[in-house]
Amino acid sequence: MIRKIDKYNRVSIPREMQKLMGLKSGQAIDIQYDDNKIIIYPRANETIRTFMISELKRYQEKLNEEMLKDNSNPESITLFNGLIIELERLLNKYDKLY
């Protein structure tokens, strides 16, 4: 199938291909370039990623409260919070689930 690039440098994905890939209007897609090919992947469900991040933050708050109650070492709290931030960063970077 041949498509032209419009004056805004956009290319439309044919409706048949959108249906085959399960793409919906407004959905984020991942576009990669590899070996002179453009590859399009449907992005992971944003709701799942958002849920995972909110659960990480909820767990972080709960554990911080418990650590403060137990007079935990402040360095441990800082390290734990850094781990949560790093996990969130990785989720945002690699949020493809398939």
DSSP file (Angstrom, degrees, kcal/mol; ACC not computed):
  #  RESIDUE AA STRUCTURE BP1 BP2  ACC     N-H-->O    O-->H-N    N-H-->O    O-->H-N    TCO  KAPPA ALPHA  PHI   PSI    X-CA   Y-CA   Z-CA
    1    1 A M              0   0    0      0, 0.0     2,-0.4     0, 0.0     0, 0.0   0.000 360.0 360.0 360.0 134.6    0.0    0.0    0.0
    2    2 A I        +     0   0    0      2,-0.0     2,-0.3     0, 0.0     0, 0.0  -0.891 360.0 178.3-110.3 134.1    1.4    3.4   -0.9
    3    3 A R        -     0   0    0     -2,-0.4     2,-0.3    11,-0.0     8,-0.0  -0.957  21.0-132.1-129.2 149.5    0.7    6.6    1.0
    4    4 A K        -     0   0    0     -2,-0.3     2,-0.5     8,-0.0     8,-0.4  -0.756  21.0-118.6 -99.4 149.3    2.0   10.1    0.4
    5    5 A I        -     0   0    0     -2,-0.3     6,-0.2     6,-0.1     4,-0.0  -0.752  35.7-135.7 -82.0 127.6    3.5   12.4    3.1
    6    6 A D    >   -     0   0    0      4,-2.6     3,-2.2    -2,-0.5    -1,-0.1  -0.154  30.9 -88.8 -80.3-179.9    1.3   15.5    3.4
    7    7 A K  T 3  S+     0   0    0      1,-0.3    -1,-0.1     2,-0.1    -2,-0.0   0.660 129.0  55.1 -66.0 -14.7    2.6   19.1    3.7
    8    8 A Y  T 3  S-     0   0    0      2,-0.1    -1,-0.3     0, 0.0    -2,-0.1   0.214 120.8-107.8 -98.7  13.3    2.7   18.7    7.5
    9    9 A N  S <  S+     0   0    0     -3,-2.2     2,-0.3     1,-0.2    -2,-0.1   0.811  74.6 139.5  64.4  33.9    5.0   15.6    7.2
   10   10 A R        -     0   0    0     -4,-0.0    -4,-2.6    -6,-0.0     2,-0.4  -0.788  37.7-162.5-107.0 151.6    2.2   13.3    8.2
   11   11 A V        -     0   0    0     -2,-0.3     2,-0.3    -6,-0.2    -6,-0.1  -1.000  16.7-136.4-129.3 132.3    1.4    9.8    6.9
   12   12 A S        -     0   0    0     -2,-0.4     3,-0.0    -8,-0.4    -2,-0.0  -0.670  13.3-130.6 -89.3 145.0   -2.0    8.3    7.6
   13   13 A I        -     0   0    0     -2,-0.3     5,-0.1     1,-0.1    -1,-0.0  -0.826  35.7-106.9 -91.2 125.5   -2.3    4.6    8.5
   14   14 A P    >>  -     0   0    0      0, 0.0     4,-2.3     0, 0.0     3,-0.5  -0.200  23.3-122.2 -54.7 141.1   -4.9    2.9    6.3
   15   15 A R  H 3> S+     0   0    0      1,-0.3     4,-2.4     2,-0.2     5,-0.2   0.850 111.6  56.7 -53.6 -39.7   -8.1    2.1    8.2
   16   16 A E  H 3> S+     0   0    0      1,-0.2     4,-2.2     2,-0.2    -1,-0.3   0.911 109.1  45.6 -61.3 -41.7   -7.8   -1.7    7.5
   17   17 A M  H <> S+     0   0    0     -3,-0.5     4,-2.4     2,-0.2    -2,-0.2   0.881 109.5  55.3 -68.8 -38.0   -4.3   -1.7    9.1
   18   18 A Q  H  X>S+     0   0    0     -4,-2.3     5,-2.7     1,-0.2     4,-0.9   0.925 109.8  46.7 -59.0 -44.0   -5.6    0.2   12.1
   19   19 A K  H ><5S+     0   0    0     -4,-2.4     3,-0.6     3,-0.2    -2,-0.2   0.919 111.3  50.9 -64.3 -43.8   -8.3   -2.4   12.6
   20   20 A L  H 3<5S+     0   0    0     -4,-2.2    -1,-0.2     1,-0.2    -2,-0.2   0.871 115.5  42.6 -61.4 -36.4   -5.8   -5.2   12.2
   21   21 A M  H 3<5S-     0   0    0     -4,-2.4    -1,-0.2    -5,-0.1    -2,-0.2   0.548 111.0-121.1 -87.2  -7.7   -3.5   -3.6   14.8
   22   22 A G  T <<5 +     0   0    0     -4,-0.9     2,-0.3    -3,-0.6    -3,-0.2   0.787  53.6 164.3  73.4  27.0   -6.4   -2.7   17.1
   23   23 A L      < -     0   0    0     -5,-2.7     2,-0.3    -6,-0.2    -1,-0.2  -0.580  20.7-159.7 -82.4 140.6   -5.5    1.0   16.9
   24   24 A K    >   -     0   0    0     -2,-0.3     3,-2.1     4,-0.1     2,-0.1  -0.829  34.7 -84.9-114.4 155.5   -8.1    3.6   18.0
   25   25 A S  T 3  S+     0   0    0     -2,-0.3     3,-0.1     1,-0.3    -1,-0.0  -0.367 116.5  15.8 -58.6 131.3   -8.2    7.3   17.2
   26   26 A G  T 3  S+     0   0    0      1,-0.3    -1,-0.3    -2,-0.1     2,-0.1   0.345  91.3 140.5  86.2  -6.3   -6.0    9.3   19.5
   27   27 A Q    <   -     0   0    0     -3,-2.1    -1,-0.3     1,-0.1     2,-0.2  -0.447  55.3-115.2 -71.7 141.8   -4.1    6.2   20.7
   28   28 A A        -     0   0    0     16,-0.1    15,-1.6    -2,-0.1     2,-0.3  -0.517  33.2-167.1 -74.0 142.4   -0.3    6.6   21.2
   29   29 A I  E     -A   42   0A   0     13,-0.2     2,-0.5    -2,-0.2    11,-0.0  -0.929  19.5-127.0-128.4 156.2    1.9    4.6   19.0
   30   30 A D  E     -A   41   0A   0     11,-3.0    11,-2.8    -2,-0.3     2,-0.5  -0.913  23.7-165.7-103.7 123.3    5.7    3.8   19.1
   31   31 A I  E     +A   40   0A   0     -2,-0.5     2,-0.3     9,-0.2     9,-0.2  -0.947  11.2 176.3-113.9 125.8    7.5    4.5   15.9
   32   32 A Q  E     -A   39   0A   0      7,-2.9     7,-3.3    -2,-0.5     2,-0.5  -0.910  23.3-140.3-127.6 154.6   11.0    3.1   15.5
   33   33 A Y  E     +A   38   0A   0     -2,-0.3     2,-0.3     5,-0.2     5,-0.2  -0.964  29.3 163.1-114.1 128.7   13.6    3.2   12.6
   34   34 A D  E >   -A   37   0A   0      3,-2.6     3,-0.9    -2,-0.5    -2,-0.0  -0.938  63.9 -18.0-150.6 122.9   15.6    0.0   12.0
   35   35 A D  T 3  S-     0   0    0     -2,-0.3     3,-0.1     1,-0.3    -1,-0.0   0.899 127.5 -47.3  51.1  50.9   17.6   -1.1    9.0
   36   36 A N  T 3  S+     0   0    0      1,-0.2     2,-0.4     0, 0.0    -1,-0.3   0.744 118.6 110.9  64.3  26.5   16.0    1.4    6.6
   37   37 A K  E <   -A   34   0A   0     -3,-0.9    -3,-2.6     2,-0.0     2,-0.6  -0.971  62.4-139.2-128.8 145.1   12.5    0.5    7.8
   38   38 A I  E     -A   33   0A   0     -2,-0.4     2,-0.5    -5,-0.2    -5,-0.2  -0.926  23.6-164.0-101.0 125.2    9.9    2.4    9.9
   39   39 A I  E     -A   32   0A   0     -7,-3.3    -7,-2.9    -2,-0.6     2,-0.5  -0.932   4.0-160.8-115.7 130.7    8.2    0.1   12.4
   40   40 A I  E     -A   31   0A   0     -2,-0.5    -9,-0.2    -9,-0.2    -2,-0.0  -0.947   9.2-178.1-115.1 127.1    5.0    1.1   14.2
   41   41 A Y  E     -A   30   0A   0    -11,-2.8   -11,-3.0    -2,-0.5     2,-0.2  -0.957  32.3-115.0-119.4 139.8    3.9   -0.6   17.4
   42   42 A P  E     -A   29   0A   0      0, 0.0   -13,-0.2     0, 0.0    56,-0.2  -0.560  40.7-119.1 -66.0 137.9    0.7    0.0   19.3
   43   43 A R        -     0   0    0    -15,-1.6     3,-0.1    -2,-0.2    53,-0.1  -0.467  33.9 -90.5 -78.3 151.6    1.7    1.5   22.7
   44   44 A A        -     0   0    0      1,-0.2     2,-0.2    -2,-0.1   -16,-0.1  -0.182  59.9 -77.2 -58.2 154.2    0.8   -0.3   25.9
   45   45 A N     >  -     0   0    0      1,-0.2     4,-1.8    -3,-0.1     3,-0.5  -0.360  38.1-147.5 -57.1 118.9   -2.5    0.6   27.4
   46   46 A E  H  > S+     0   0    0      1,-0.2     4,-3.0     2,-0.2     5,-0.2   0.825  96.2  60.7 -59.8 -32.5   -2.0    3.9   29.2
   47   47 A T  H  > S+     0   0    0      2,-0.2     4,-2.5     1,-0.2    -1,-0.2   0.905 104.3  48.1 -63.8 -40.8   -4.5    2.9   31.8
   48   48 A I  H  > S+     0   0    0     -3,-0.5     4,-2.5     2,-0.2    -2,-0.2   0.935 114.0  46.1 -65.1 -46.0   -2.3    0.0   32.9
   49   49 A R  H  X S+     0   0    0     -4,-1.8     4,-2.4     2,-0.2    -2,-0.2   0.928 113.2  49.3 -62.4 -45.0    0.8    2.1   33.0
   50   50 A T  H  X S+     0   0    0     -4,-3.0     4,-2.5     1,-0.2    -1,-0.2   0.906 111.5  49.9 -61.1 -41.8   -0.9    4.8   35.0
   51   51 A F  H  X S+     0   0    0     -4,-2.5     4,-2.5    -5,-0.2    -1,-0.2   0.920 110.1  50.3 -62.1 -44.4   -2.3    2.2   37.4
   52   52 A M  H  X S+     0   0    0     -4,-2.5     4,-2.2     1,-0.2    -2,-0.2   0.911 112.2  47.1 -62.5 -41.9    1.1    0.7   37.9
   53   53 A I  H  X S+     0   0    0     -4,-2.4     4,-2.3     2,-0.2    -1,-0.2   0.911 112.0  49.8 -66.5 -41.7    2.7    4.1   38.6
   54   54 A S  H  X S+     0   0    0     -4,-2.5     4,-2.4     1,-0.2    -2,-0.2   0.886 110.9  50.2 -65.7 -36.8   -0.1    5.1   41.0
   55   55 A E  H  X S+     0   0    0     -4,-2.5     4,-2.6     2,-0.2    -1,-0.2   0.900 109.0  51.8 -66.0 -39.9    0.3    1.8   42.9
   56   56 A L  H  X S+     0   0    0     -4,-2.2     4,-2.5     2,-0.2    -2,-0.2   0.926 112.0  46.2 -59.7 -44.9    4.0    2.3   43.2
   57   57 A K  H  X S+     0   0    0     -4,-2.3     4,-2.5     2,-0.2    -2,-0.2   0.894 111.7  50.8 -67.0 -39.3    3.5    5.8   44.6
   58   58 A R  H  X S+     0   0    0     -4,-2.4     4,-2.3     2,-0.2    -2,-0.2   0.926 112.8  46.3 -62.8 -43.9    0.8    4.5   47.0
   59   59 A Y  H  X S+     0   0    0     -4,-2.6     4,-2.8     1,-0.2     5,-0.2   0.896 110.7  53.8 -63.8 -40.7    3.2    1.8   48.2
   60   60 A Q  H  X S+     0   0    0     -4,-2.5     4,-2.5    -5,-0.2    -2,-0.2   0.929 110.0  46.5 -60.0 -46.8    6.0    4.3   48.5
   61   61 A E  H  X S+     0   0    0     -4,-2.5     4,-2.2     2,-0.2    -2,-0.2   0.921 113.8  48.3 -62.5 -44.9    3.9    6.6   50.8
   62   62 A K  H  X S+     0   0    0     -4,-2.3     4,-2.1     1,-0.2    -2,-0.2   0.927 114.0  45.4 -62.9 -45.7    2.8    3.7   52.9
   63   63 A L  H  X S+     0   0    0     -4,-2.8     4,-2.8     1,-0.2     5,-0.2   0.886 110.2  54.5 -67.8 -38.1    6.3    2.3   53.3
   64   64 A N  H  X S+     0   0    0     -4,-2.5     4,-2.4    -5,-0.2    -1,-0.2   0.923 108.4  49.8 -59.8 -43.4    7.7    5.8   54.1
   65   65 A E  H  X S+     0   0    0     -4,-2.2     4,-2.2     1,-0.2    -2,-0.2   0.929 112.8  46.5 -59.7 -45.8    5.1    6.2   56.9
   66   66 A E  H  X S+     0   0    0     -4,-2.1     4,-1.9     1,-0.2    -2,-0.2   0.896 112.2  50.2 -65.0 -40.2    6.1    2.8   58.3
   67   67 A M  H  <>S+     0   0    0     -4,-2.8     5,-3.1     1,-0.2    -1,-0.2   0.887 111.1  48.7 -66.8 -37.8    9.8    3.6   58.1
   68   68 A L  H ><5S+     0   0    0     -4,-2.4     3,-1.2     3,-0.2    -1,-0.2   0.887 109.3  52.9 -68.8 -37.9    9.3    6.9   59.8
   69   69 A K  H 3<5S+     0   0    0     -4,-2.2    -2,-0.2     1,-0.3    -1,-0.2   0.891 111.5  46.4 -61.1 -39.6    7.3    5.3   62.6
   70   70 A D  T 3<5S-     0   0    0     -4,-1.9    -1,-0.3    -5,-0.2    -2,-0.2   0.337 113.6-119.6 -85.9   7.3   10.1    2.8   63.1
   71   71 A N  T < 5 -     0   0    0     -3,-1.2    -3,-0.2     1,-0.1    -2,-0.1   0.914  46.3-172.5  52.9  46.4   12.7    5.5   63.1
   72   72 A S      < -     0   0    0     -5,-3.1    -1,-0.1     1,-0.2     5,-0.0  -0.227  36.2 -79.9 -65.9 158.9   14.4    3.9   60.1
   73   73 A N    >>  -     0   0    0      1,-0.2     4,-1.6     2,-0.1     3,-0.9  -0.415  35.7-136.0 -59.5 126.1   17.7    5.2   58.8
   74   74 A P  H 3> S+     0   0    0      0, 0.0     4,-2.3     0, 0.0     5,-0.2   0.814 105.0  59.7 -57.2 -30.4   17.1    8.3   56.7
   75   75 A E  H 3> S+     0   0    0      2,-0.2     4,-2.6     1,-0.2     5,-0.2   0.877 102.4  52.4 -65.7 -35.6   19.5    6.9   54.1
   76   76 A S  H <> S+     0   0    0     -3,-0.9     4,-2.6     2,-0.2    -1,-0.2   0.914 109.3  49.0 -64.6 -42.2   17.3    3.9   53.7
   77   77 A I  H  X S+     0   0    0     -4,-1.6     4,-2.6     2,-0.2    -2,-0.2   0.921 112.1  48.8 -62.5 -43.9   14.3    6.0   53.1
   78   78 A T  H  X S+     0   0    0     -4,-2.3     4,-2.1     2,-0.2    -2,-0.2   0.912 112.3  48.2 -62.9 -43.6   16.2    8.1   50.5
   79   79 A L  H  X S+     0   0    0     -4,-2.6     4,-1.9     2,-0.2    -2,-0.2   0.912 112.2  49.3 -63.3 -42.7   17.5    4.9   48.7
   80   80 A F  H  X S+     0   0    0     -4,-2.6     4,-2.2     2,-0.2    -2,-0.2   0.931 110.7  49.2 -62.6 -45.9   14.0    3.5   48.7
   81   81 A N  H  X S+     0   0    0     -4,-2.6     4,-2.2     1,-0.2    -1,-0.2   0.879 109.5  53.0 -62.2 -37.4   12.5    6.7   47.2
   82   82 A G  H  X S+     0   0    0     -4,-2.1     4,-2.2     2,-0.2    -1,-0.2   0.873 107.2  52.5 -63.2 -37.2   15.2    6.7   44.6
   83   83 A L  H  X S+     0   0    0     -4,-1.9     4,-2.6     2,-0.2    -2,-0.2   0.918 108.8  48.9 -64.7 -44.0   14.3    3.1   43.7
   84   84 A I  H  X S+     0   0    0     -4,-2.2     4,-2.4     2,-0.2    -2,-0.2   0.919 111.3  49.7 -62.0 -43.7   10.6    4.1   43.2
   85   85 A I  H  X S+     0   0    0     -4,-2.2     4,-2.2     1,-0.2    -1,-0.2   0.904 111.5  49.1 -62.4 -41.1   11.6    7.0   41.1
   86   86 A E  H  X S+     0   0    0     -4,-2.2     4,-2.4     2,-0.2    -2,-0.2   0.898 110.0  50.9 -66.0 -40.7   13.8    4.8   38.9
   87   87 A L  H  X S+     0   0    0     -4,-2.6     4,-2.5     2,-0.2    -2,-0.2   0.911 110.4  49.5 -62.3 -41.9   11.0    2.2   38.5
   88   88 A E  H  X S+     0   0    0     -4,-2.4     4,-2.2     2,-0.2    -2,-0.2   0.907 110.1  51.0 -63.0 -41.5    8.6    4.9   37.4
   89   89 A R  H  X S+     0   0    0     -4,-2.2     4,-1.9     1,-0.2    -2,-0.2   0.916 111.2  47.9 -61.9 -43.3   11.2    6.2   34.9
   90   90 A L  H  X S+     0   0    0     -4,-2.4     4,-3.3     2,-0.2    -2,-0.2   0.887 109.2  53.5 -66.4 -38.5   11.6    2.7   33.5
   91   91 A L  H  < S+     0   0    0     -4,-2.5    -1,-0.2     1,-0.2    -2,-0.2   0.912 110.5  47.3 -61.0 -41.5    7.9    2.2   33.3
   92   92 A N  H  < S+     0   0    0     -4,-2.2     3,-0.5     1,-0.2    -1,-0.2   0.855 117.1  43.4 -67.3 -34.1    7.6    5.4   31.3
   93   93 A K  H  < S+     0   0    0     -4,-1.9     2,-0.2     1,-0.2    -2,-0.2   0.897 126.2  28.7 -78.9 -41.5   10.5    4.4   29.1
   94   94 A Y  S  < S+     0   0    0     -4,-3.3    -1,-0.2    -5,-0.1    -2,-0.1  -0.443  72.2 140.4-118.4  57.1    9.5    0.7   28.5
   95   95 A D        +     0   0    0     -3,-0.5     2,-0.5    -2,-0.2    -1,-0.1   0.245  32.2 116.7 -90.2  16.7    5.8    0.8   28.8
   96   96 A K        -     0   0    0      1,-0.1   -53,-0.1   -53,-0.1    -3,-0.0  -0.736  40.4-175.9 -81.2 125.4    5.2   -1.7   26.0
   97   97 A L              0   0    0     -2,-0.5    -1,-0.1     1,-0.1   -54,-0.1   0.497 360.0 360.0 -99.4  -5.6    3.5   -4.8   27.4
   98   98 A Y              0   0    0    -56,-0.2    -1,-0.1     0, 0.0    -2,-0.1   0.298 360.0 360.0-144.7 360.0    3.5   -6.8   24.2
